[in-house]
Structure formats: structure tokens, C-alpha cells
Amino acid sequence: MKNIITGEDVDIAFESGKKEIVVGPEDIVTSIAKEKAEKCGIRFVVAEKIPSTPVGSTASTLNGASFTPSFVRDDKTVPIHAARSGTAPIPPFDMEYWRKQFPLLSTYAHVANCSHAPQSTFTRNAAIEYLENWNTMGMDWDRWMEEVYHAKEEFAKIINADPGEIAVGTSVSEFTSTVASSLPLNTNRKKVIVTDAEFPTVGHVWLANRKYGFNVQFIPLKDGIIDIGDYDRYVDEDTIITSICDVYYYNGFKQDLKSIIPKIHEKGSLAYVDAYQGLGTHPLDVKELDIDFLASGNLKYLLSVPGIAFLYVKKEIAEHLQPAFTGWFGRVDPFAFDIHNLDWAKDARRFDNGTPPVPTAYIATAGMKIINTVGVENIFQWTNILSEHCIKGALERGLDLASPTDLNIKAPNTAIRVPGDSHEFEMALRKKGVIASARSDVVRIAPHFFTRLEDIDYILDCYVEILKMPVDSARKKIAASRWEYTNGGNAL
């Protein structure tokens, strides 16, 4: 397999103390990577055969090359839970190293990853790399298009797809509209099934498409979850597409896609999955699950910024769909500049729209490389431990949980109900050095792989302290001065 070694790979190798990066004979080392390696005193060593990942290892390398940073634990077969009773769980990666890569963690306990991840040294360097390239080159479209493709590659690795099955855009709102516009209108199937657990933007898009004759029906929430049996009742032979979330943004309820997708396909319906609220925290294999469409942005658990999103389209169906929500990058050759001819790229690129978001592609690539380096399975194991610890701690402190307590149906997000204004409560937490995320009547604790158990304990203690506080004039002032629009940070 041909891999591309970029400047970010050299940055991580340097910061982890490496002097060599082993590459395969077919690998490509970018000019920026070569320049950085020379400055950092790192040399590239060509191996005839790239060493395989150790048995039991789930972490991938930064770009598929053989370089394995020292901060990725060699023996992934050691269980996270310590063998001896009374000892603390140990994450399968170098926690101290990774926490240093997120400078904000030195001053705040950041558990708002369900809304926006903290900035890392790698995403910051990627942003600077784009700015420096723009400043020195004026424009460098060949290089910029390479970076957009690298971003597609990293996203594809996370969901086990091919880069040719990935489209790039700016938001999940955009891609939901693009998918909706690709559905055929000359069919008897006119029903669109949506769940009440979707982020509002997804429901809004489908409702807006009722003017094309679609009948939109919602599967209701029951006690904060979607009953899997309701898919049998709502999805039928009249359904053209079923739009579902992987994780409910409000309380972290995680749906059983492995059981739901076959139910959807059994009725002949397409399956569209919004994975924004949990992607990067648990394994999600689009091939194994047989998902037709999957969309996600990057500012949450994928450790990036607003303004970029990706859409997976199963290759077997892509060539049969022609989205009306389109742009010049969805053409066979965008640079033909043929205004009179509307053709379609042969793969998921037909779902690309206008000029791709180049600056955010740089940043998104760096963020996703972190996920692929640490390994989604490792992140899943550790965030499950954090979830279990958070649930237990919340119940012991008498807090009002809105999230499921069964880890089989729960993502990292743990939602705790608070009285009064939840945004005001969020601001009170920030004064105590905690960044959490308010939604409706809850404030969500959404840790990531860099979160420690002691962070969870401190945060829960802060909840208890704030709940004992009177709503004084200072807190009322916070509530009165809040922005009218408080759902910022979703960029959906």
C-alpha cells in the first residue's frame, strides 16, 4: 500500500524523540516532510518490507507508514483494567505525552468534546503550515488539492472506507441536503423516516424536502432512547431512506447500528447515518455495517474545527445517484470549466460541491491523524472506563442522570440534569476550571482519550458545589448577558 508522509508525521516523530522514520519503497515523502526532517535531524530509512503491526495492536500509524511513535504502547494485549484489585485502570497509550499536546488541559478540565474539542499542537501547526504556504506561494492549488485528498484518506481510515468513497464539504447540513437532492423522484417510495434523536439540522433538511413530495415521519424517543422495535413499525416498502444518528447529541444514547441497518435494508430503504456525535470514540466500520451514507463533521471527537465535513457514499450506489445540490468539484474534470456540460465524477466525488475547504482540510487531517495514531479501539476502551466512572460517581453524589447507564448503548457523553438555566450552570463550571457543554436542561460531560479519572471526580464535585449555590445576582448577570444563540459550536 502506498502511503504519504507529511510534515505532521515528522512533527510527531520529532516530539516523540525519534531520529528515523521507516518508509516503504512505494511511499511518497512530501517536500515539506523532507524539509522538516532535515531541520529536525530525522532521516528516512527505506525498508524493503514494512514491518507489520504487532499482534493485538489496534493503533494505526499516522499515515499508514511503519513509524510507530514511542507514545503508542507496544503491547496492546495488556487489559486496561489492572490485574490487582484496588489499582487504577491504565490507558493503552501515553496519557502524559498526549495531554501535553493539548495546551488547554494545563489550565482547564475540558469535557465539552460533544460540542468542540480543544486545540492540539498538531492542529495548530497544520493551520500555520497552510498560512505559511499561502503567504509564500500566493496560491498553491496542486499542493492544496493534495491536502484535501489526504484529509479524505484519514477519514476513510477511521470508518474502513476507500478515499474514493469520501466526499468533502463544509457541514453535515450541506451533506444531508446533497443526499436528499440525489434521491430519485420518479418512484413510488416517498416516505422518509427520521428519528427524534437527530440533531435538529438533519430533521430540518428532510422537512424542507417535503415540497418534492416526500412524506417525513419521525420515530419518537422513549425515555431518552429510540426503541429498536420501532424501526419495524415505521420503515416499510414505501420508505426511500431512513435517516438515523449513531449517537443522540442530548444524552449520549448510542444506537445499535448492527441490528438496525438490516431492518432498514430488509424493507428496501437506504440508510443514512449522522455519525457526528461519536465518531472517533468507538469502532464504526461502514463495510461491516453495510451503511449506504455516513456523514460527520470534525470539530468534536475528531479534534478539528468547524467548516469541514465528510460524506461516505457506498460505491455500489454512488454511480446511480445524481445530486442536484452540486458544484463544479462534482464534475469529472472540474478544471475543464465547461459551463454547458453537466457530467458526474465516477465515485463519491460527485457529492463534492464547490471549492473545497482547504484551510480546514489541513487542520482536519492533523486531528484525524491523532485519532488514527492512538487507535479508535484504544479510545473506545478508555472512554468506556471514563463513562463507567462518571455514571457511578454521579449516582453516588445524587446527581440527576439523563444518560443511559448501560455502556452497550452509551457513548462518552454523560448528561446531567440541572435546575434553571443550563448555560448559566456551564458558565459557573468554567469559573471552576471546567469546560462542559449545556443542552436544554442538561450539562454534558463528554471526555476524550486525554481525560483522566481524577478529572471526572473533580468535575462531579464541582456539580455538587454549584448545585448548593444560591442563584445570586452574579449568576443572574451571567444568564442575562448570554448570547441569544447558544447552540454555537455544532457547525452542522
C-alpha positions as CSV (number, residue, x, y, z in Angstrom):
1,M,0.0,0.0,0.0
2,K,1.4,3.4,-1.0
3,N,1.5,5.9,1.9
4,I,2.1,9.6,2.0
5,I,4.5,11.0,4.7
6,T,3.7,14.6,5.5
7,G,5.0,17.4,7.7
8,E,2.7,16.4,10.5
9,D,4.3,12.9,10.6
10,V,7.7,14.5,11.1
11,D,6.4,16.8,13.8
12,I,5.1,13.9,15.9
13,A,8.3,11.8,15.2
14,F,10.4,14.8,16.4
15,E,8.3,15.5,19.5
16,S,8.5,11.8,20.5
17,G,12.2,11.7,20.2
18,K,12.6,9.7,17.0
19,K,15.6,10.0,14.8
20,E,14.4,7.8,12.0
21,I,11.2,7.2,10.1
22,V,10.9,3.9,8.3
23,V,9.1,4.1,4.9
24,G,8.3,1.6,2.3
25,P,9.7,1.6,-1.2
26,E,6.5,2.9,-2.7
27,D,5.8,5.5,-0.1
28,I,5.8,9.2,-1.0
29,V,7.6,11.7,1.2
30,T,6.3,15.3,0.6
31,S,8.7,18.1,0.1
32,I,7.5,19.7,3.3
33,A,8.2,16.5,5.2
34,K,11.7,16.4,3.8
35,E,12.4,20.0,4.8
36,K,11.2,19.4,8.3
37,A,13.1,16.2,8.7
38,E,16.3,17.9,7.7
39,K,15.7,20.7,10.2
40,C,14.9,18.2,12.9
41,G,17.8,15.9,12.2
42,I,15.4,13.0,11.2
43,R,16.3,10.7,8.4
44,F,14.1,8.5,6.3
45,V,15.0,4.8,6.1
46,V,13.6,2.7,3.3
47,A,12.6,-0.8,4.2
48,E,12.0,-3.5,1.6
49,K,9.1,-4.7,3.6
50,I,7.2,-2.6,6.1
51,P,7.0,-4.3,9.5
52,S,3.5,-5.4,10.4
53,T,1.6,-4.1,13.4
54,P,2.3,-6.2,16.5
55,V,-0.3,-8.9,17.2
56,G,-3.0,-7.4,19.3
57,S,-2.3,-3.8,18.3
58,T,-5.2,-1.7,17.3
59,A,-3.5,1.6,16.9
60,S,-2.6,2.7,13.3
61,T,0.3,4.9,12.3
62,L,0.0,8.5,11.3
63,N,-0.1,7.9,7.6
64,G,0.0,4.1,7.3
65,A,3.8,4.1,7.3
66,S,5.8,1.9,9.6
67,F,6.7,4.6,12.0
68,T,5.2,3.8,15.4
69,P,5.7,6.6,17.9
70,S,7.1,5.7,21.3
71,F,4.0,7.1,23.0
72,V,1.8,4.3,21.4
73,R,2.2,1.4,23.8
74,D,3.8,-1.6,22.2
75,D,1.8,-4.3,24.0
76,K,-1.8,-3.6,23.3
77,T,-2.8,-7.1,24.6
78,V,-2.5,-5.9,28.2
79,P,-6.0,-5.2,29.5
80,I,-6.7,-1.6,30.6
81,H,-8.1,-2.7,34.0
82,A,-5.2,-3.5,36.3
83,A,-4.9,-7.1,37.3
84,R,-4.6,-6.3,41.0
85,S,-7.6,-5.2,43.0
86,G,-7.5,-1.6,44.1
87,T,-5.2,-0.3,41.4
88,A,-6.3,2.3,38.9
89,P,-7.1,1.5,35.3
90,I,-4.2,2.2,32.9
91,P,-4.9,3.7,29.4
92,P,-3.2,1.8,26.5
93,F,-1.3,4.9,25.4
94,D,1.0,7.5,26.9
95,M,-1.5,9.8,28.7
96,E,1.1,12.3,29.8
97,Y,2.5,12.8,26.3
98,W,-0.8,13.3,24.7
99,R,-2.1,15.7,27.4
100,K,0.9,17.9,26.7
101,Q,-0.2,18.1,23.1
102,F,-3.4,19.9,24.2
103,P,-2.2,23.1,26.0
104,L,-5.6,24.0,27.3
105,L,-5.6,20.9,29.5
106,S,-2.9,22.5,31.7
107,T,-5.5,25.1,32.9
108,Y,-8.9,23.5,32.3
109,A,-10.6,20.1,32.6
110,H,-12.1,20.0,29.1
111,V,-15.1,17.7,28.7
112,A,-17.0,19.5,26.0
113,N,-15.9,17.3,23.2
114,C,-19.5,16.6,22.3
115,S,-19.5,20.3,21.2
116,H,-15.9,21.2,20.4
117,A,-12.6,19.6,21.0
118,P,-9.6,21.5,22.4
119,Q,-6.8,22.7,20.2
120,S,-3.8,20.4,19.8
121,T,-0.2,21.4,18.9
122,F,-0.7,19.3,15.7
123,T,-3.8,21.1,14.5
124,R,-2.3,24.4,15.4
125,N,0.9,23.6,13.4
126,A,-1.3,22.5,10.5
127,A,-3.1,25.8,10.4
128,I,0.2,27.6,10.5
129,E,1.5,25.4,7.7
130,Y,-1.4,26.4,5.5
131,L,-0.9,30.1,6.3
132,E,2.8,30.0,5.6
133,N,2.3,28.2,2.4
134,W,-0.4,30.7,1.3
135,N,1.9,33.6,2.3
136,T,5.0,32.3,0.4
137,M,3.2,30.8,-2.6
138,G,0.3,33.1,-3.1
139,M,-1.7,30.2,-4.4
140,D,-0.7,26.5,-4.5
141,W,-3.6,24.6,-5.8
142,D,-1.7,21.4,-6.6
143,R,-0.5,21.2,-3.0
144,W,-3.9,22.3,-1.6
145,M,-5.7,19.6,-3.5
146,E,-3.3,17.0,-2.2
147,E,-4.1,18.1,1.3
148,V,-7.8,17.8,0.7
149,Y,-7.2,14.3,-0.6
150,H,-5.1,13.5,2.5
151,A,-8.0,14.5,4.6
152,K,-10.3,12.1,2.8
153,E,-7.7,9.4,3.3
154,E,-7.6,9.9,7.1
155,F,-11.4,10.0,7.3
156,A,-11.6,6.8,5.3
157,K,-9.2,5.0,7.7
158,I,-11.5,5.8,10.6
159,I,-14.5,4.2,9.1
160,N,-12.8,1.5,7.0
161,A,-13.6,3.0,3.6
162,D,-11.8,3.8,0.4
163,P,-10.8,7.5,-0.3
164,G,-12.8,7.3,-3.5
165,E,-16.0,6.7,-1.4
166,I,-15.5,10.0,0.5
167,A,-16.8,13.5,-0.4
168,V,-15.6,16.6,1.4
169,G,-17.7,19.6,2.2
170,T,-18.4,22.2,5.0
171,S,-21.1,20.7,7.2
172,V,-23.5,17.9,7.8
173,S,-26.3,20.2,6.9
174,E,-24.8,20.6,3.5
175,F,-24.3,16.8,3.0
176,T,-27.8,15.9,4.2
177,S,-29.1,18.4,1.6
178,T,-26.8,16.9,-1.0
179,V,-28.0,13.3,-0.3
180,A,-31.7,14.5,-0.2
181,S,-31.2,16.1,-3.6
182,S,-29.8,12.9,-5.1
183,L,-32.9,10.7,-4.4
184,P,-34.9,9.8,-7.4
185,L,-38.4,11.5,-7.6
186,N,-39.9,9.1,-10.2
187,T,-40.5,6.3,-7.7
188,N,-43.4,5.2,-5.5
189,R,-41.2,5.4,-2.5
190,K,-42.0,8.8,-0.9
191,K,-41.5,8.2,2.8
192,V,-38.5,9.4,4.7
193,I,-38.0,8.1,8.2
194,V,-36.2,10.3,10.7
195,T,-35.8,9.8,14.5
196,D,-36.4,12.3,17.2
197,A,-32.8,11.7,18.3
198,E,-31.4,13.5,15.3
199,F,-29.7,16.9,15.6
200,P,-32.3,19.4,14.5
201,T,-30.5,20.4,11.3
202,V,-31.0,16.9,9.9
203,G,-34.7,17.0,10.6
204,H,-34.9,20.5,9.1
205,V,-33.4,19.3,5.8
206,W,-35.7,16.4,5.4
207,L,-38.8,18.6,6.3
208,A,-37.6,21.2,3.7
209,N,-37.7,18.4,1.1
210,R,-41.4,17.7,1.6
211,K,-42.1,20.1,-1.3
212,Y,-40.8,17.5,-3.6
213,G,-43.4,15.0,-2.4
214,F,-41.6,13.3,0.4
215,N,-43.6,12.2,3.5
216,V,-41.4,12.7,6.5
217,Q,-42.2,10.7,9.6
218,F,-40.4,10.7,13.0
219,I,-39.7,7.8,15.2
220,P,-40.3,9.1,18.8
221,L,-37.9,9.0,21.7
222,K,-39.0,6.9,24.7
223,D,-37.3,7.7,28.0
224,G,-34.3,9.2,26.1
225,I,-33.7,6.4,23.7
226,I,-35.1,5.0,20.4
227,D,-36.8,1.6,20.7
228,I,-35.2,-0.6,18.1
229,G,-38.5,-2.3,17.6
230,D,-40.0,0.9,16.3
231,Y,-37.9,0.6,13.1
232,D,-40.0,-2.5,12.2
233,R,-43.2,-0.3,12.7
234,Y,-42.1,2.8,10.9
235,V,-39.8,1.6,8.0
236,D,-41.8,-0.1,5.2
237,E,-41.9,-0.7,1.5
238,D,-42.8,3.0,0.9
239,T,-39.7,4.2,2.6
240,I,-37.0,5.6,0.3
241,I,-34.4,6.5,3.0
242,T,-34.1,6.2,6.8
243,S,-32.1,8.9,8.4
244,I,-30.6,7.9,11.8
245,C,-27.9,9.2,14.2
246,D,-25.2,7.0,15.6
247,V,-25.3,8.9,18.9
248,Y,-28.0,11.1,20.4
249,Y,-26.5,14.5,21.0
250,Y,-28.5,15.2,24.1
251,N,-27.6,12.3,26.4
252,G,-25.1,10.1,24.5
253,F,-27.5,7.3,23.7
254,K,-25.8,5.1,21.2
255,Q,-27.9,3.1,18.6
256,D,-27.3,-0.5,17.7
257,L,-26.4,0.1,14.0
258,K,-25.5,-3.6,13.5
259,S,-29.1,-4.5,14.3
260,I,-30.9,-1.5,12.8
261,I,-29.3,-1.4,9.3
262,P,-30.5,-4.9,8.3
263,K,-34.0,-3.9,9.4
264,I,-33.8,-0.8,7.1
265,H,-32.5,-2.7,4.2
266,E,-35.0,-5.5,4.6
267,K,-37.7,-3.0,3.6
268,G,-35.7,-1.8,0.6
269,S,-34.8,1.6,2.2
270,L,-31.4,3.3,2.0
271,A,-29.7,4.1,5.3
272,Y,-28.2,7.5,6.1
273,V,-26.2,7.8,9.3
274,D,-25.2,11.0,11.0
275,A,-22.1,10.0,13.0
276,Y,-21.1,13.4,14.1
277,Q,-21.8,12.9,17.8
278,G,-19.5,10.0,18.5
279,L,-17.2,9.3,15.5
280,G,-13.7,8.6,16.7
281,T,-14.7,7.2,20.1
282,H,-15.9,3.8,19.1
283,P,-15.3,1.5,16.1
284,L,-17.6,2.1,13.2
285,D,-16.9,0.0,10.1
286,V,-19.1,1.1,7.2
287,K,-18.4,-2.1,5.2
288,E,-19.2,-4.4,8.1
289,L,-22.4,-2.5,8.9
290,D,-23.3,-2.1,5.2
291,I,-24.1,1.6,5.6
292,D,-25.2,3.5,2.4
293,F,-24.3,7.1,3.5
294,L,-22.5,8.3,6.5
295,A,-21.7,12.0,7.3
296,S,-19.7,13.7,10.0
297,G,-18.0,16.9,10.8
298,N,-14.7,17.2,12.6
299,L,-14.9,19.7,15.4
300,K,-16.0,17.2,18.1
301,Y,-14.2,13.9,18.8
302,L,-12.2,14.2,15.5
303,L,-10.3,17.0,17.2
304,S,-10.6,19.7,14.5
305,V,-12.5,22.8,13.7
306,P,-15.9,24.0,12.2
307,G,-16.1,24.4,8.5
308,I,-15.3,20.9,7.2
309,A,-17.3,17.7,7.0
310,F,-17.1,14.3,5.1
311,L,-19.6,12.1,3.5
312,Y,-19.2,8.4,2.8
313,V,-21.2,7.0,-0.1
314,K,-21.2,3.3,-0.8
315,K,-19.5,2.8,-4.1
316,E,-22.2,0.4,-5.3
317,I,-24.8,3.1,-5.2
318,A,-22.8,6.3,-5.9
319,E,-22.8,5.9,-9.7
320,H,-26.6,5.6,-9.7
321,L,-27.2,9.0,-7.9
322,Q,-27.1,12.5,-9.4
323,P,-27.3,15.1,-6.6
324,A,-29.0,18.4,-7.7
325,F,-27.2,20.1,-4.8
326,T,-23.9,20.2,-6.6
327,G,-21.0,22.3,-7.8
328,W,-18.0,22.4,-10.1
329,F,-16.0,19.9,-8.0
330,G,-18.6,17.3,-8.5
331,R,-17.7,17.1,-12.2
332,V,-15.4,14.5,-14.0
333,D,-12.9,17.3,-14.6
334,P,-13.6,20.5,-12.6
335,F,-10.9,22.3,-14.4
336,A,-12.4,21.8,-17.8
337,F,-14.5,24.9,-17.0
338,D,-17.3,23.6,-19.2
339,I,-20.5,25.5,-18.2
340,H,-22.7,23.7,-20.7
341,N,-22.0,20.1,-19.8
342,L,-23.2,18.6,-16.5
343,D,-21.4,15.3,-16.0
344,W,-20.7,13.4,-12.8
345,A,-17.5,12.1,-11.2
346,K,-17.5,8.4,-11.2
347,D,-17.2,7.9,-7.4
348,A,-18.2,9.8,-4.2
349,R,-16.6,12.9,-5.6
350,R,-19.8,13.6,-7.4
351,F,-21.1,14.6,-4.0
352,D,-18.5,17.3,-3.7
353,N,-19.9,20.7,-4.2
354,G,-18.0,24.0,-4.6
355,T,-14.3,24.8,-3.9
356,P,-13.2,22.5,-1.1
357,P,-12.4,24.0,2.4
358,V,-8.6,24.0,2.1
359,P,-7.6,25.6,5.4
360,T,-9.8,23.4,7.4
361,A,-8.6,20.3,5.5
362,Y,-5.1,20.9,6.8
363,I,-6.4,21.1,10.3
364,A,-8.8,18.2,9.9
365,T,-6.0,15.9,8.6
366,A,-3.9,16.7,11.7
367,G,-6.8,16.0,14.0
368,M,-7.7,12.7,12.4
369,K,-4.1,11.5,12.4
370,I,-4.2,11.8,16.2
371,I,-7.3,9.5,16.2
372,N,-5.7,7.0,13.8
373,T,-2.4,7.0,15.8
374,V,-3.9,6.5,19.2
375,G,-6.4,4.0,17.7
376,V,-10.2,4.1,17.8
377,E,-10.3,0.8,19.7
378,N,-8.0,2.2,22.4
379,I,-10.0,5.3,22.6
380,F,-13.2,3.2,22.9
381,Q,-11.8,1.2,25.8
382,W,-10.6,4.2,27.7
383,T,-13.7,6.4,27.2
384,N,-15.9,3.4,28.3
385,I,-13.9,3.3,31.6
386,L,-14.4,7.1,31.9
387,S,-18.2,6.6,31.3
388,E,-18.5,3.9,33.8
389,H,-16.6,6.0,36.4
390,C,-18.7,9.1,35.6
391,I,-22.0,7.2,35.9
392,K,-21.0,5.6,39.2
393,G,-19.7,8.9,40.6
394,A,-22.8,10.9,39.5
395,L,-25.2,8.4,41.1
396,E,-23.1,8.3,44.3
397,R,-23.3,12.1,44.5
398,G,-27.1,12.1,44.0
399,L,-26.9,13.8,40.6
400,D,-29.8,13.5,38.1
401,L,-28.6,11.4,35.2
402,A,-30.3,11.8,31.8
403,S,-28.0,9.3,30.0
404,P,-28.3,5.6,29.8
405,T,-26.4,3.6,32.4
406,D,-25.8,0.7,30.1
407,L,-22.4,1.1,28.4
408,N,-23.6,-1.0,25.5
409,I,-25.9,1.8,24.4
410,K,-23.9,4.8,25.6
411,A,-21.2,7.0,24.0
412,P,-18.8,9.1,26.1
413,N,-21.3,11.9,26.6
414,T,-22.9,11.8,30.1
415,A,-25.7,14.2,30.5
416,I,-26.7,15.5,34.0
417,R,-29.9,17.5,34.5
418,V,-29.5,20.8,36.3
419,P,-32.2,23.2,37.6
420,G,-32.7,26.6,36.0
421,D,-30.6,27.8,33.1
422,S,-28.2,25.1,31.9
423,H,-26.0,27.7,30.1
424,E,-25.6,29.6,33.4
425,F,-24.5,26.3,35.0
426,E,-22.0,25.8,32.3
427,M,-20.6,29.3,32.9
428,A,-20.3,28.5,36.7
429,L,-18.4,25.4,35.8
430,R,-16.0,27.4,33.7
431,K,-15.2,29.6,36.7
432,K,-14.1,26.4,38.4
433,G,-11.8,25.5,35.6
434,V,-14.2,23.1,33.9
435,I,-15.3,23.3,30.2
436,A,-18.5,21.3,29.8
437,S,-21.5,21.7,27.3
438,A,-25.1,22.7,28.1
439,R,-28.0,21.5,26.1
440,S,-31.6,22.1,27.0
441,D,-32.0,21.1,30.7
442,V,-28.6,19.2,31.0
443,V,-24.9,19.9,31.1
444,R,-22.9,17.3,29.4
445,I,-19.7,15.7,30.5
446,A,-18.1,14.4,27.3
447,P,-14.5,13.2,27.9
448,H,-12.0,12.1,25.3
449,F,-8.9,9.8,25.4
450,F,-6.9,12.6,27.1
451,T,-9.3,12.8,30.1
452,R,-8.2,11.3,33.4
453,L,-10.3,9.6,36.1
454,E,-9.3,12.3,38.5
455,D,-10.7,14.9,36.1
456,I,-14.1,13.2,36.2
457,D,-14.1,13.2,40.1
458,Y,-13.2,16.9,40.2
459,I,-15.9,17.8,37.7
460,L,-18.6,15.9,39.5
461,D,-17.6,17.5,42.8
462,C,-18.0,20.9,41.0
463,Y,-21.5,19.9,40.0
464,V,-22.4,19.2,43.6
465,E,-20.9,22.5,44.8
466,I,-22.7,24.6,42.2
467,L,-26.0,22.9,42.9
468,K,-25.7,24.1,46.5
469,M,-25.1,27.7,45.5
470,P,-27.9,30.2,45.5
471,V,-28.8,31.9,42.3
472,D,-27.2,35.1,43.3
473,S,-27.0,38.4,41.3
474,A,-23.7,37.4,39.7
475,R,-25.1,34.2,38.3
476,K,-28.2,36.0,37.1
477,K,-26.0,38.5,35.3
478,I,-24.3,35.7,33.5
479,A,-27.6,34.3,32.4
480,A,-28.9,37.8,31.3
481,S,-25.8,38.6,29.2
482,R,-25.6,35.2,27.4
483,W,-25.8,35.2,23.6
484,E,-29.3,34.7,22.3
485,Y,-27.9,31.9,20.1
486,T,-26.4,29.3,22.5
487,N,-26.1,26.3,20.2
488,G,-22.8,27.5,18.7
489,G,-20.1,25.0,18.2
490,N,-22.0,22.4,16.4
491,A,-21.4,23.7,12.8
492,L,-23.8,21.1,11.5
